[in-house]
C-alpha cells in the first residue's frame, strides 16, 4: 500500500542520548471551537466526551511522567542482542526500516531472557525521527491489553552516525494482514477473526475514550494489527498518531497522511482529522476480515479491484450476501453474525462522519455478533440458497460431504505449504551461514 505525504523536517542533536527523548514543541491548527459536549453511548448508556476539556494534559506532558518506565539501550547492546542485526534474525521490513528478533535480560536482572522485536529505523528516511519520537511518546503513555508494549528505545546522535531504534514485546504470530491475505498461512478460523476484531475495537476505543487525552490512531490497517501466541491482537506502529481536538474544538487540521484505501474520504478531502476517521478505517478492515480480500487489489477484474465498491453489490440483507464471504471459510461461520458485522461495517463507512458510531458502540455491536455466533445462528450460506434451490435431503448430505472433503483438502494443503515455506527458510539460513564462513576463511 502506498502512503500519502509524510513529514519533511528532521531534528538532530550532536550527542548520544542516555535519557528520555526531548519533547519538541508541537504546533496544531484546531477546528472551529464548540462547547465540550457529551453524548450517551447507545449501547452502554455511558457518557462519552466529544472533546478534551481545558484541564486535560497533552501527550508530551503525560510522557514526562512515564518516561522513566522505558529502558534506555545503547546501540552496542542492541547490536549484541540481534547478533549484529543478522539477516537470520530479521523478521520484518517496511518503509520505516527493518525489524529484528532478539533477547534481552529482564530489567531487574532476574529470570530468563525476554524475546523482543527491535525496530531499526532507516537512516535515510526523512520521516524517521519525527515518527520515532511520536511512537516513543504515545506508547510510553498508553497501557492496554490490545496495544503493543514498548519496552525501551535507543537514540544515538553522533558525528558519524545517527541511529533510532525501538524495542517492543515480540508478537510471534506476525500480523492480521499475513493471516488474511498470505495463502501460505492456514485459514484464520471464523471465531478467531471475530475475537481479533473485538480486541482491536477495544484498543481503539481506549485511545478515543479511555485516556486523559484523546488519541487518534490515524493509520489503522490489517498490517498494524499484530498477534501474540494466542492470536490476541495488539495495535502497533503509532508513528502517525495524533492528539485529538482540545478545548472543545471539533477536529484537528493536519496534512493528510495514512494508507490509501483505508483513510476516510472526509479526512482526505478536508484534512480535518477526528476520531471518526479511525472508525471509517475500522469499517474497511471489518470487510477485509469477512472477505479475505485487501481494500485494493489491482490484479482482480476491474469491478472487483476496490473492495468497498465490490461489496456494495451484495447488501447484508440480500440473498447474494454470502458471495462476499471468504471462500476459505467454507461454511464454518455464522451467517447471521456475518450479516450483523457487515451492517456494522456499513455504519462505520457512512459518508457523514458525525453519523458513524463511536468505537465503544462498535465494541458492543461486536460483542452481540459474537454472542449470536456462539449461540447458533445460521451456519454458512444455506439460507441464501433455500429460496433459490430446492434440494432433497440426500443431495444436501452429498453437498455437506463434499464441503467437508474440500475443507479437509484445504487444511492439508495449507499445512503442506507452510512446511515447504519452513524448509525454504531453513535452506536459506544454511546457505547464508556457509557464505559467512567462506568470507571468514
C-alpha positions as CSV (number, residue, x, y, z in Angstrom):
1,X,0.0,0.0,0.0
2,X,1.3,3.4,-0.9
3,X,1.2,6.2,1.7
4,X,0.4,9.8,1.5
5,X,2.6,12.8,2.2
6,X,4.9,12.4,5.1
7,X,6.9,14.7,7.3
8,X,9.8,16.6,5.8
9,X,11.7,18.0,8.7
10,X,14.1,16.1,10.9
11,X,15.8,17.5,14.1
12,X,19.3,16.2,15.1
13,X,21.3,16.7,18.2
14,X,25.0,16.1,18.0
15,X,25.3,13.8,21.0
16,X,24.3,10.4,22.2
17,X,21.1,10.4,24.3
18,X,21.1,8.5,27.6
19,X,17.8,9.8,28.9
20,X,14.3,10.2,27.7
21,X,13.9,11.9,24.3
22,X,13.5,15.7,24.4
23,X,9.9,16.8,23.7
24,X,9.7,19.0,20.6
25,X,7.2,21.9,20.5
26,X,4.1,20.8,18.6
27,X,2.0,23.2,16.6
28,X,-1.5,22.3,15.7
29,X,-4.4,24.0,13.9
30,X,-7.7,23.2,15.5
31,X,-11.2,23.2,14.1
32,X,-13.9,25.7,14.9
33,X,-14.4,25.8,18.7
34,X,-17.6,24.4,20.2
35,X,-18.6,23.6,23.7
36,X,-17.3,20.3,25.1
37,X,-20.3,18.1,24.8
38,X,-21.1,14.6,26.0
39,X,-23.2,12.1,24.2
40,X,-24.8,9.0,25.5
41,X,-23.4,5.7,24.4
42,X,-26.4,4.0,22.8
43,X,-25.2,0.5,23.8
44,X,-23.9,1.0,27.3
45,X,-25.5,4.3,28.4
46,X,-22.2,5.8,29.4
47,X,-21.3,9.4,28.6
48,X,-18.6,9.8,26.0
49,X,-16.7,13.1,25.7
50,X,-16.5,14.5,22.2
51,X,-13.7,16.9,23.0
52,X,-11.0,17.3,25.6
53,X,-11.5,19.7,28.5
54,X,-9.2,22.5,29.4
55,X,-7.8,20.5,32.3
56,X,-6.5,17.7,30.2
57,X,-2.8,17.4,29.8
58,X,-1.1,16.8,26.5
59,X,0.8,13.6,25.4
60,X,4.2,15.3,26.0
61,X,3.2,16.3,29.5
62,X,2.0,12.8,30.3
63,X,5.2,11.4,28.7
64,X,7.3,13.4,31.2
65,X,5.6,11.4,34.0
66,X,6.0,8.0,32.4
67,X,9.3,8.2,30.5
68,X,11.2,6.6,33.4
69,X,9.2,3.4,32.8
70,X,11.1,2.9,29.5
71,X,14.5,1.3,29.3
72,X,17.3,3.2,27.5
73,X,19.5,0.9,25.5
74,X,22.9,1.6,23.9
75,X,23.4,0.8,20.3
76,X,26.1,-1.8,21.2
77,X,23.6,-3.6,23.5
78,X,21.1,-3.9,20.7
79,X,23.8,-4.9,18.2
80,X,24.6,-7.8,20.6
81,X,21.1,-9.0,21.2
82,X,20.4,-9.1,17.5
83,X,23.7,-10.8,16.6
84,X,24.8,-7.6,14.8
85,X,21.4,-7.2,13.1
86,X,21.9,-10.5,11.4
87,X,19.7,-11.3,8.4
88,X,18.9,-14.6,10.2
89,X,17.2,-12.6,12.9
90,X,15.3,-10.3,10.6
91,X,11.6,-10.8,11.0
92,X,10.1,-7.8,9.1
93,X,10.7,-4.8,6.9
94,X,8.8,-1.7,5.9
95,X,9.2,1.9,4.9
96,X,10.4,2.7,8.4
97,X,13.3,0.2,8.2
98,X,13.8,-3.4,9.5
99,X,12.7,-5.4,12.5
100,X,14.9,-8.0,14.2
101,X,14.3,-10.6,16.8
102,X,16.5,-10.5,19.9
103,X,16.6,-11.5,23.6
104,X,17.2,-9.1,26.5
105,X,17.7,-9.6,30.2
106,X,14.8,-8.6,32.5
107,X,15.2,-5.1,33.9
108,X,15.8,-6.5,37.4
109,X,18.4,-8.9,36.0
110,X,16.5,-12.0,37.3
111,X,14.9,-14.8,35.3
112,X,15.2,-15.9,31.7
113,X,15.9,-13.7,28.8
114,X,12.9,-12.0,27.2
115,X,12.2,-12.2,23.4
116,X,11.8,-8.8,21.8
117,X,11.4,-7.1,18.5
118,X,13.9,-4.4,17.7
119,X,12.8,-1.9,15.0
120,X,15.8,-0.1,13.4
121,X,14.7,2.9,11.5
122,X,16.1,3.7,8.1
123,X,18.8,6.3,8.5
124,X,17.9,7.8,5.0
125,X,14.2,8.2,5.7
126,X,13.1,11.8,6.2
127,X,10.1,10.9,8.3
128,X,12.1,8.6,10.6
129,X,12.9,10.8,13.5
130,X,9.5,12.5,13.9
131,X,7.6,9.2,13.7
132,X,10.1,7.6,16.0
133,X,9.6,10.4,18.6
134,X,5.8,10.2,18.3
135,X,5.9,6.4,18.8
136,X,8.0,6.7,21.9
137,X,5.8,9.3,23.4
138,X,2.4,7.7,22.7
139,X,3.5,4.2,23.7
140,X,5.0,5.4,26.9
141,X,1.7,6.9,27.9
142,X,-0.8,4.2,26.8
143,X,-1.4,0.9,28.5
144,X,-4.0,-1.6,27.3
145,X,-4.0,-5.4,26.6
146,X,-4.7,-4.6,22.9
147,X,-1.9,-2.2,22.4
148,X,1.7,-3.4,21.8
149,X,4.0,-2.7,24.7
150,X,7.1,-0.6,24.2
151,X,10.0,-1.8,26.3
152,X,12.6,0.9,25.5
153,X,14.4,2.8,22.9
154,X,17.9,3.8,21.6
155,X,18.8,7.2,20.2
156,X,22.3,7.9,19.0
157,X,23.3,11.3,17.5
158,X,27.0,11.2,16.7
159,X,29.2,13.0,14.2
160,X,29.4,9.9,12.1
161,X,26.1,8.1,12.6
162,X,22.5,8.7,13.7
163,X,20.5,5.8,15.0
164,X,16.9,5.5,16.1
165,X,15.7,2.1,17.5
166,X,12.6,0.9,19.3
167,X,12.3,-2.3,21.4
168,X,8.9,-3.9,21.7
169,X,7.4,-7.1,23.1
170,X,7.7,-9.8,20.5
171,X,4.5,-10.8,18.7
172,X,5.3,-14.2,17.3
173,X,2.2,-14.7,15.1
174,X,3.0,-11.7,12.9
175,X,0.2,-9.6,11.6
176,X,-3.5,-9.9,10.7
177,X,-2.5,-9.0,7.2
178,X,-0.3,-12.1,6.9
179,X,-3.1,-14.4,8.1
180,X,-5.8,-12.9,6.0
181,X,-4.0,-12.5,2.7
182,X,-1.0,-14.7,2.6
183,X,-2.1,-18.1,1.2
184,X,1.0,-19.8,2.7
185,X,-0.7,-19.4,6.1
186,X,-3.6,-21.7,7.3
187,X,-7.1,-20.2,7.1
188,X,-7.9,-17.9,10.0
189,X,-11.0,-19.5,11.7
190,X,-14.2,-17.6,12.0
191,X,-14.2,-17.3,15.8
192,X,-10.6,-16.1,15.8
193,X,-11.5,-13.4,13.3
194,X,-14.3,-12.2,15.5
195,X,-12.1,-12.1,18.6
196,X,-9.4,-10.2,16.7
197,X,-12.0,-7.6,15.5
198,X,-13.3,-7.2,19.1
199,X,-9.8,-6.9,20.6
200,X,-8.8,-4.2,18.1
201,X,-12.0,-2.3,18.6
202,X,-11.4,-2.3,22.3
203,X,-7.9,-1.0,21.8
204,X,-9.1,1.9,19.6
205,X,-12.0,2.7,22.0
206,X,-9.4,3.0,24.7
207,X,-7.4,5.5,22.6
208,X,-10.5,7.5,21.9
209,X,-12.3,7.4,25.2
210,X,-10.1,5.8,27.9
211,X,-7.3,8.3,28.4
212,X,-6.9,11.8,29.9
213,X,-6.3,13.0,26.4
214,X,-8.0,11.8,23.2
215,X,-5.7,9.9,20.8
216,X,-6.5,9.5,17.0
217,X,-4.6,6.5,15.7
218,X,-4.8,7.7,12.0
219,X,-3.3,4.7,10.3
220,X,-5.4,1.7,11.1
221,X,-5.0,-1.3,8.8
222,X,-4.5,-5.0,9.0
223,X,-0.7,-4.9,8.8
224,X,-0.7,-2.8,12.0
225,X,-2.6,-5.5,14.0
226,X,0.0,-7.8,15.5
227,X,-0.9,-11.2,17.0
228,X,0.6,-12.9,20.1
229,X,0.9,-16.7,20.7
230,X,-2.8,-17.0,21.4
231,X,-3.8,-14.8,18.5
232,X,-4.7,-11.9,20.8
233,X,-4.5,-8.7,18.7
234,X,-2.4,-5.6,19.6
235,X,-2.2,-2.4,17.7
236,X,1.3,-1.4,16.7
237,X,3.1,1.5,14.9
238,X,2.0,4.8,16.5
239,X,4.2,6.9,14.3
240,X,1.2,8.7,12.7
241,X,-0.9,9.0,15.9
242,X,-2.1,12.5,16.9
243,X,-3.8,14.0,19.9
244,X,-7.5,14.7,19.3
245,X,-9.0,18.2,19.3
246,X,-8.6,20.0,22.5
247,X,-10.5,22.8,24.2
248,X,-13.8,21.9,22.7
249,X,-12.7,22.1,19.1
250,X,-14.3,19.7,16.5
251,X,-11.3,18.5,14.7
252,X,-7.5,18.7,14.1
253,X,-6.4,20.3,10.9
254,X,-3.3,18.5,9.6
255,X,-1.6,17.3,6.4
256,X,-3.2,14.2,5.1
257,X,-1.2,11.1,5.9
258,X,-2.1,7.4,6.1
259,X,-2.5,4.5,3.7
260,X,-4.5,4.7,0.6
261,X,-7.6,2.5,0.7
262,X,-8.1,3.0,4.5
263,X,-8.2,6.8,5.0
264,X,-11.7,8.3,5.5
265,X,-12.8,10.4,2.4
266,X,-13.8,13.4,4.6
267,X,-10.2,13.4,6.0
268,X,-8.7,13.2,2.6
269,X,-10.8,16.0,1.2
270,X,-10.5,18.5,4.0
271,X,-7.6,17.5,6.2
272,X,-9.9,17.6,9.2
273,X,-8.9,14.7,11.5
274,X,-11.3,13.3,14.1
275,X,-11.8,10.0,15.9
276,X,-14.4,9.1,13.3
277,X,-11.5,8.9,10.8
278,X,-10.4,5.8,12.7
279,X,-14.0,4.4,12.7
280,X,-14.0,4.5,8.9
281,X,-10.7,2.7,8.7
282,X,-12.1,0.1,11.1
283,X,-15.1,-0.5,8.8
284,X,-12.7,-1.2,5.9
285,X,-10.8,-3.8,7.9
286,X,-14.1,-5.4,9.0
287,X,-14.9,-6.1,5.3
288,X,-11.3,-7.4,4.8
289,X,-12.0,-9.9,7.7
290,X,-15.2,-11.0,6.2
291,X,-14.0,-11.3,2.6
292,X,-10.3,-12.3,2.9
293,X,-9.6,-9.5,0.3
294,X,-7.5,-6.4,0.5
295,X,-9.1,-3.0,0.3
296,X,-7.3,-2.6,-3.1
297,X,-6.3,-5.5,-5.3
298,X,-5.3,-4.3,-8.8
299,X,-4.8,-7.9,-10.1
300,X,-8.5,-8.6,-9.9
301,X,-11.1,-7.7,-12.6
302,X,-11.9,-4.0,-12.8
303,X,-15.2,-4.3,-10.9
304,X,-13.6,-6.1,-8.0
305,X,-10.4,-4.1,-7.5
306,X,-11.8,-1.7,-4.9
307,X,-13.3,-3.8,-2.0
308,X,-15.8,-1.2,-0.8
309,X,-17.3,-0.8,-4.3
310,X,-17.5,-4.5,-4.9
311,X,-19.2,-5.4,-1.6
312,X,-22.0,-2.8,-2.3
313,X,-23.3,-5.2,-4.9
314,X,-24.1,-7.7,-2.1
315,X,-26.1,-5.9,0.7
316,X,-26.1,-7.7,4.1
317,X,-29.9,-8.5,3.8
318,X,-29.7,-9.8,0.3
319,X,-29.7,-13.5,-0.7
320,X,-26.5,-12.9,-2.6
321,X,-24.6,-11.6,0.5
322,X,-22.8,-14.9,1.0
323,X,-20.9,-14.3,-2.2
324,X,-18.6,-11.8,-0.4
325,X,-17.6,-14.3,2.3
326,X,-14.0,-15.6,2.3
327,X,-14.3,-18.9,0.4
328,X,-11.6,-20.4,2.6
329,X,-14.0,-20.4,5.5
330,X,-16.1,-22.9,3.7
331,X,-19.4,-23.0,5.6
332,X,-17.7,-22.7,9.0
333,X,-19.2,-19.4,10.1
334,X,-22.5,-17.9,11.3
335,X,-24.4,-16.3,8.5
336,X,-26.5,-14.2,11.0
337,X,-23.3,-13.0,12.7
338,X,-21.7,-12.2,9.4
339,X,-24.7,-10.1,8.4
340,X,-24.5,-8.2,11.6
341,X,-20.9,-7.4,11.1
342,X,-21.4,-6.3,7.5
343,X,-24.1,-3.9,8.7
344,X,-21.8,-2.7,11.4
345,X,-19.1,-2.1,8.8
346,X,-21.6,-0.2,6.7
347,X,-22.4,2.1,9.6
348,X,-18.7,2.8,10.1
349,X,-18.5,3.7,6.4
350,X,-21.2,6.3,6.4
351,X,-20.0,9.3,4.4
352,X,-21.1,11.9,7.0
353,X,-18.6,11.3,9.8
354,X,-20.8,12.5,12.6
355,X,-23.3,9.7,11.8
356,X,-20.7,7.0,12.2
357,X,-20.8,5.1,15.6
358,X,-18.3,5.6,18.3
359,X,-15.8,2.8,18.9
360,X,-17.4,2.0,22.2
361,X,-20.7,1.4,20.3
362,X,-18.7,-0.7,17.8
363,X,-17.4,-2.8,20.7
364,X,-20.9,-3.5,22.0
365,X,-22.1,-4.4,18.5
366,X,-19.2,-6.9,18.0
367,X,-20.0,-8.5,21.4
368,X,-23.6,-9.1,20.2
369,X,-22.4,-10.5,16.9
370,X,-20.0,-12.9,18.8
371,X,-22.9,-14.0,21.1
372,X,-25.0,-14.6,18.0
373,X,-22.2,-16.7,16.5
374,X,-21.7,-18.7,19.7
375,X,-25.4,-19.4,20.4
376,X,-26.1,-20.8,17.0
377,X,-27.5,-18.8,14.1
378,X,-27.4,-20.0,10.6
379,X,-24.2,-21.7,9.6
380,X,-22.7,-20.9,6.2
381,X,-24.7,-19.8,3.1
382,X,-27.5,-22.3,3.3
383,X,-30.3,-19.8,4.0
384,X,-29.3,-17.7,1.0
385,X,-29.9,-20.7,-1.2
386,X,-33.1,-22.1,0.2
387,X,-35.4,-19.8,-1.8
388,X,-33.5,-20.4,-5.0
389,X,-32.7,-24.1,-4.9
390,X,-35.0,-27.0,-3.9
391,X,-32.9,-29.9,-2.9
392,X,-33.6,-33.4,-1.5
393,X,-32.2,-34.5,1.8
394,X,-29.9,-36.9,0.1
395,X,-28.5,-34.2,-2.2
396,X,-27.9,-31.9,0.8
397,X,-26.0,-34.8,2.5
398,X,-23.8,-35.2,-0.6
399,X,-23.1,-31.5,-0.6
400,X,-22.1,-31.5,3.1
401,X,-19.9,-34.4,2.5
402,X,-18.2,-32.6,-0.5
403,X,-17.8,-29.5,1.6
404,X,-16.2,-31.5,4.4
405,X,-13.8,-33.2,1.9
406,X,-12.9,-29.8,0.4
407,X,-12.3,-28.3,3.8
408,X,-10.0,-31.1,4.8
409,X,-8.1,-30.9,1.5
410,X,-7.7,-27.1,2.0
411,X,-6.4,-27.7,5.6
412,X,-3.9,-30.3,4.4
413,X,-2.7,-28.1,1.5
414,X,-2.2,-25.1,3.8
415,X,-0.2,-27.3,6.2
416,X,1.9,-28.6,3.3
417,X,2.6,-25.1,2.0
418,X,3.6,-23.9,5.5
419,X,6.0,-26.9,5.7
420,X,7.5,-26.0,2.3
421,X,8.0,-22.4,3.5
422,X,9.8,-23.6,6.7
423,X,12.0,-25.8,4.6
424,X,12.8,-23.0,2.3
425,X,13.7,-20.7,5.2
426,X,15.9,-23.4,6.7
427,X,17.7,-23.9,3.4
428,X,18.2,-20.1,3.1
429,X,19.7,-19.9,6.6
430,X,22.1,-22.7,5.8
431,X,23.3,-21.0,2.6
432,X,23.7,-17.7,4.4
433,X,25.8,-19.4,7.1
434,X,28.0,-21.1,4.5
435,X,28.6,-17.8,2.7
436,X,29.6,-16.2,6.0
437,X,32.0,-19.0,6.8
438,X,33.5,-18.7,3.3
439,X,34.1,-14.9,3.9
440,X,35.8,-15.6,7.2
441,X,38.1,-18.2,5.6
